[in-house]
Amino acid sequence: MNIGGSRGVLTRMLIGRTVSNRRSTALGARFAKKSGTSSRKNNSSSSSAGNVKSSSQNRQISRYMDMEDAASKIQKDTKNLIEKADSLKALNAQSKTDDTNLKEEDKKKLTTSINDTKSEIIKSVKDIITNYNQMYDKLDEAGGTTNLTYCRKLKNIANNNKSALESVGVSVKSDGTLLVDTTVFDKADIEKLQNVFCTKGGFSIQISEVAASVEKVASTTIRTLDKAYGTSSIPARMNPAFDLRYSNVPSALWMSG
């Protein structure tokens, strides 16, 4: 037997196996790395898609909550506006009747009350315009038959009151929103402001009636979206100054400002 030759053959076989094993190990590691990279890419894609979906849902919920908030404020401001207009009427009547009998100090108090009430009326009118624009914008952004129908109603009301609004410095833009010319508005006679915004069937009353319907639709839509998306998709609102009207809404619906 040729022992040297056999040992040489055995050595070559062992070396061959070692090289083969190393190649297999390297290929396995390379495959595992590639597989891991692919898995991370898939996970990253899924996570990214989930974030996009969650962000879209949050914007949708937020849009309806802003819509509901603006609609509610319009109603409150309109009610306050009418109350202040009645108060001013009573104060003016008192001033004319008791002017000669009032002491100087009482006259000053009455004058202060009249001026304060006028300021509150002006503030309420400005707030109504601001919230009208926000409600209109959110309805337009949300789209859909119902929301756009409300947009048309609001735009028709604004256009029907266009001349009256312009007389106190408020113009109706082509997109349906309102624009205040402060130069004209700030100089407008308080009685003229009341005639435009406070009278029965006036601009504020008509807008407030539509706002009441919008608020109900927005509130119902928020609850519907909550059921559709689930509470896990909506981050909690952490703003402590958030309107207490939402205290009965699931905390998962509260949107960060």
Helices and strands as residue ranges (DSSP letters): H 3-98, H 104-142, H 145-160, H 162-166, E 170-172, E 178-180, H 182-185, H 190-197, H 203-229, G 231-233, G 244-248, G 251-253
